[in-house]
């Protein structure tokens, strides 16, 4: 679609007026009641005080965590100009993030990046958002109201001893703010040449002495991306979500919350599906419809000074209807977590979890050998943190036992050692065993992959295997975290992984069916390999009004298949960039006027013939007072258009175009 020339003229006009108006008001001293002069990122002293929950299920200082952890704060999200969670994750070292088309993303941790990545656990406030269809995440369904996010915690490396199967290569936990911290109203609106419409509203109020509530709603409409052949990709996305949250604080040592969200999306989306008519051909199908909702509750209380109890429950309903897959899933979960520190120099965490998933599928390109299925999951974990040398040396050991109705008992142990040689340094080492449960498609799916044109047409027929074993990972990790007294923070992580029993598709015995032949493609455990690499990140904040960060990630993976590999599953070792570099900086130009920029370099992806590229995003914001904010955001500014990744199976790949949008926010 050709972009209207008036949009670019409007952008230039908007930018000129923004800068002129801001500077005039600054010089005249008109701007009053402005927010603090800092850029909006946490300074180093504040970073040292940040606490996270995703590494051990309890709050602990980031500086002390024996794992590769990165926190994307609400300030980071705001200054990035991101309009979706995947965009906010682009600059996390060790995460591989790429946009495939207008509705699909490929997100992986330390490799294994794909549209249907299945080795990364993603949660919203500790609630898993993965789909049992392929044990991964439909990222376009994660459309939360971004100003209400408190932070995104990213833990690279296995988290199975705490979170269970599928936390194989990492954990992403999106944590929302308490309703107590979002009182009052907020409305924003905007749009541009790619983000055609952006709108959202939230209102928070106090229900009682210690009870707070909020409501929110948001809507995005995105322009179609550019097809690889230069035309339109037919992937315009219309996405909406709304919900509520209520938080109560009955005592100083207890709290509870109830949250609910509903979401929907309607996408003009075309897939290329095989057709066995004579002659064999590819047929276009359109329309992707998604509807879902979630209701969750959480309660936490200190029983005494040595004991804290948490309970959490949720129900999730998800529908996805398209030519590729037609499925509905209902998930119910109940979880208990207890922390006890009654013994000298020890903190013991243990918990139980029970989950049931009801799955209903209809006729589509992906079919299942049973239209309805029920999956049960029960688990228990225990973890002991032992303070071997007070304030210097800690040993953490734990294990999770997970019983799965399809995979049996899955043990996932973990041992970590933390050493603090000085107050501002942390060395840590870890060994973990992690597992990934097979998905519904891998156990019960059936897919017509494609038709091979010949004198006798041949259909490749994908068939699931209910006897396939879970995937296995043995992981060794080392890390060093150092913070100077004033201006620098350095984080260095390294890892070595051994993958075994990776799930792949191999050939079965061919047979004839009517006028064509059938070549079965059967699921089996047939791929293994090793991976190593690491991440280095440096944060520098020389002044209160200026900060800069730099990071470098290295990843090398070598897989091999010991069964026939017609779909090249061993090629997963080449589906993520080996080297990535990111540079970010933010500057407060003058009071209320801020400028930020993010530069990223991604190495080539040989498997998909994606060349290496640099890309740059920038944002200029002006806050004339505490109630109003004006922003101009540019994304992918270095290219008119470029491909970032390729779609899997039948979905369409696209090129991501340069985008500019303006946004106005009013708080009241």
PyMOL commands that set and color helices and strands:
alter all, ss='L'
color gray80, all
select helices_A, chain A and resi 5-28+44-49+62-64+74-80+85-88+139-141+146-148+160-163+179-181+440-444+569-574+606-608
alter helices_A, ss='H'
color red, helices_A
select strands_A, chain A and resi 51-52+60-61+68-73+95-99+105-109+121-124+127-128+149-156+170-176+184-192+195-208+211-222+226-227+235-251+254-269+271-275+281-285+288-304+307-321+326-340+346-361+366-368+372-389+393-404+408-419+425-436+445-452+458-463+471-483+488-507+511-513+516-543+546-561+579-590+593-602+613-625+628-635+641-642+654-657+659-667
alter strands_A, ss='S'
color yellow, strands_A
deselect
rebuild
show_as cartoon
